[in-house]
Structures are given as structure tokens and as C-alpha cells.
Amino acid sequence: MTYASEQNDELPSEEQRPPRLPLSPAEKYILSGVATILLSMIVPLLLGLQAARLQRMAEADIRALLRASDRFFAEYGRWPTARMGTINDVRYGDERSNAEVIHMLRGVAGPGNENHQGNPHRIVFLEVGRSGFRRSGINADGAFVDPWGMQYQIAIDTDMNEVVTMIRSAYPNLLATSVAIWSSGPDRRSDTSQDIVSWE
């Protein structure tokens, strides 16, 4: 009887192993095709996940802005704008920077809240970090920008008739609301079907 310990069989050395043959053109073609198919499946999936993440970020920001505006109104009996009482409702984020509203909500002195006149109690109604690549937040000018780098649009019912009226807009009259907020969305153009809005 021969035991395993007595066997002299050895694994083949590197020199004894047969050389690896290079891939044939047909094999390379097949591997290339498989890789292309996998990429065509994975890349759209990753892009879709990224788009969904940015959408959720913008929606969360809009909800935070609405909550902050409501809390501001509960504290002061007016909306966060220095233009209350004007006949025409006011829109920020377009021709006027939304920083005028954001300074009030953040309790920060600056345009719209000079010397804390707009928020004299200096209450922080809104806490927001700095903006970055694919990240919403406060930019260098103090404006609140969405994940695509565009200012959030904020329209305020300054005449207190519970209708937000916007001239030269796809949303001319928004009934039963006092503050309307939206993001321009991934196309970075306001008043399009890609807008992410607070009233829907």
C-alpha cells in the first residue's frame, strides 16, 4: 500500500505548465461585445440613480423653505420679504436674487435683511450648508441654489390676497397660496416641464 506521504507526485512547475495562448480575434470581439452590453446597462442605471437623488434633494429643499417661511410668518405676521404691501407680488431667483429672502430666513445680515431689520429677533428659521458640485446650498453670493447650481425661485404674495401672481411666467396665478417655490430642474431653465414645484 502506498500512502500519500510516500508519493513523489509534485505539482508542475511554471516551466512545465503549458503557455497561455493569446486571445483569438473572435474571442476579443466577443469580450468587447459583452463589455459594451454591460456598460450600456450600467451607465443609464447610474445616471438614473443620480437624477433621482438630485430630484429628492431639490424636493427636500423646497419643503424646508416652505416650513421656514411658515415659521417666519407665525413669528412676524408677514412673509420673509422687505417688499410686503406692494401691489404686484414679488419673485426672487430670477431678476432679484433669492438671497434677499434667504438672509431673513437664516437670520443673517445682508441684502433684504440689512442690520437685521427684516428679522430683528435674529431667529434662524432655515439652516443650509454651502453649495457644491451636484449639491444644493448657499453660494458665494448668499443665494440658495439647487443641485444644478440655479437659484430656487421664490414668489411671495406681498399684497396678501392669497394669490401668487407672476408676470411673464408659465405660472401666472397660483390660487390659495402665499409662497410659491420651485427649482428649474435638470434643464436649468425656469418655467419648463422639468421644473420641480411646491404646489403639486
C-alpha positions in Angstrom: 0.0 0.0 0.0 1.3 3.4 -0.9 0.4 6.3 1.4 0.0 9.9 0.2 3.1 10.9 2.2 5.1 8.4 0.3 4.0 9.6 -3.2 6.5 11.6 -5.1 4.0 13.4 -7.4 4.7 17.1 -7.5 2.7 20.0 -8.9 4.1 21.0 -12.3 6.5 23.9 -12.1 6.0 27.2 -14.0 8.3 25.8 -16.7 6.2 22.7 -17.1 2.9 24.4 -17.4 1.6 24.9 -21.0 2.0 28.5 -22.1 -1.2 30.6 -22.2 -2.3 31.2 -25.7 -3.3 34.8 -26.7 -7.0 35.5 -27.3 -8.1 35.0 -30.8 -9.7 37.9 -32.7 -13.1 36.2 -32.3 -12.7 35.9 -28.5 -11.6 39.5 -28.3 -14.6 40.5 -30.3 -17.0 38.5 -28.0 -15.4 40.0 -24.9 -15.7 43.5 -26.3 -19.3 42.9 -27.1 -20.1 41.7 -23.6 -18.3 44.7 -22.1 -20.3 47.1 -24.3 -23.6 45.4 -23.4 -22.8 45.6 -19.6 -21.8 49.3 -19.9 -24.9 50.1 -21.8 -26.9 48.6 -19.0 -24.9 50.0 -16.0 -24.4 53.6 -17.2 -28.1 54.5 -17.7 -28.8 52.9 -14.3 -26.2 55.0 -12.5 -27.4 58.2 -14.3 -30.9 57.4 -13.3 -29.9 56.9 -9.7 -28.0 60.2 -9.7 -31.0 62.1 -11.3 -33.4 60.6 -8.7 -31.0 61.7 -5.9 -30.8 65.3 -7.1 -34.6 65.4 -7.5 -35.1 64.3 -3.9 -32.6 66.9 -2.8 -34.5 69.7 -4.5 -37.8 68.5 -3.2 -36.4 68.4 0.4 -35.0 71.9 0.0 -38.4 73.2 -1.2 -40.2 71.7 1.8 -37.6 73.2 4.1 -38.1 76.6 2.5 -41.9 76.4 2.9 -41.6 75.3 6.5 -39.2 78.2 7.2 -41.5 80.7 5.5 -44.5 79.5 7.6 -42.5 79.7 10.8 -41.4 83.2 9.8 -45.0 84.3 9.2 -46.0 82.8 12.6 -43.3 84.9 14.3 -43.8 88.2 12.5 -47.2 88.1 10.8 -45.7 88.7 7.4 -43.7 86.8 4.8 -39.9 87.0 4.5 -39.5 89.9 2.1 -38.8 93.6 2.5 -41.4 94.3 -0.2 -44.6 93.4 1.8 -47.5 95.6 0.9 -46.6 96.2 -2.7 -49.4 95.8 -5.2 -47.5 93.4 -7.5 -46.4 90.1 -6.0 -42.6 89.7 -5.9 -40.5 86.9 -7.4 -36.9 86.1 -6.3 -34.3 84.0 -8.0 -34.9 85.5 -11.4 -34.3 89.2 -11.8 -33.9 89.6 -8.0 -31.6 87.3 -6.0 -33.3 85.0 -3.6 -30.6 86.0 -1.1 -32.9 88.8 0.0 -35.3 86.1 1.3 -32.7 83.7 2.4 -30.8 86.3 4.6 -34.1 86.8 6.5 -34.7 83.1 7.0 -31.2 82.4 8.1 -31.0 85.3 10.4 -28.1 86.7 8.6 -27.5 90.4 7.9 -27.3 91.3 4.2 -29.4 92.5 1.3 -33.0 92.2 2.2 -32.1 92.0 5.9 -29.8 94.9 6.3 -28.9 95.4 10.0 -31.3 92.5 10.8 -34.3 94.8 10.1 -36.2 92.0 8.4 -35.6 89.5 11.1 -35.0 91.7 14.2 -35.1 88.7 16.6 -32.3 87.1 14.6 -34.1 83.7 14.6 -32.7 81.0 12.4 -35.6 79.6 10.5 -33.5 77.9 7.9 -30.2 76.1 8.2 -28.4 75.4 4.9 -24.8 74.4 4.1 -22.6 75.6 1.3 -23.4 74.6 -2.2 -21.0 72.4 -4.3 -20.9 70.2 -7.3 -24.3 68.4 -7.6 -25.1 69.7 -4.1 -27.6 72.4 -3.2 -26.8 75.1 -0.7 -25.7 78.7 -0.2 -23.5 80.0 -2.9 -20.8 82.8 -2.6 -23.5 85.5 -3.1 -25.7 84.2 -0.3 -28.3 82.8 -2.6 -29.8 79.3 -2.1 -29.1 77.3 -5.3 -30.5 73.9 -6.3 -28.4 70.8 -7.1 -27.9 72.1 -10.7 -26.5 75.4 -9.5 -29.5 77.6 -10.2 -31.3 79.8 -7.7 -34.5 78.5 -6.2 -37.4 80.6 -7.5 -39.5 82.1 -4.7 -42.7 84.1 -5.4 -44.4 85.8 -2.5 -48.0 87.1 -2.1 -47.0 90.6 -1.0 -50.5 92.0 -1.2 -51.9 89.2 1.0 -54.8 88.3 -1.3 -53.9 84.6 -1.2 -53.0 84.5 -4.8 -49.4 84.5 -6.1 -49.4 86.4 -9.3 -46.3 86.3 -11.6 -46.0 88.4 -14.7 -44.1 86.8 -17.6 -44.3 83.3 -16.2 -45.7 79.9 -17.1 -47.4 80.1 -13.6 -49.3 83.4 -13.8 -51.8 82.9 -11.0 -51.4 80.4 -8.2 -54.5 80.3 -6.1 -54.8 79.7 -2.3 -51.1 80.0 -1.7 -48.9 82.7 -0.3 -45.4 81.4 -1.1 -44.6 79.5 -4.3 -41.2 77.9 -4.6 -39.6 75.9 -7.4 -36.4 74.6 -8.9 -35.5 75.0 -12.5 -34.7 71.3 -12.6 -32.1 69.4 -14.6 -32.5 71.6 -17.7 -31.6 74.7 -15.6 -34.3 76.7 -17.3 -37.3 78.0 -15.3 -40.9 77.7 -16.5 -40.5 74.4 -18.3 -41.9 70.9 -17.8 -38.7 70.0 -15.8 -39.4 72.4 -13.0 -39.8 70.9 -9.5 -42.6 72.9 -7.9 -44.0 73.3 -4.4 -47.7 73.4 -5.4 -48.1 69.9 -6.9 
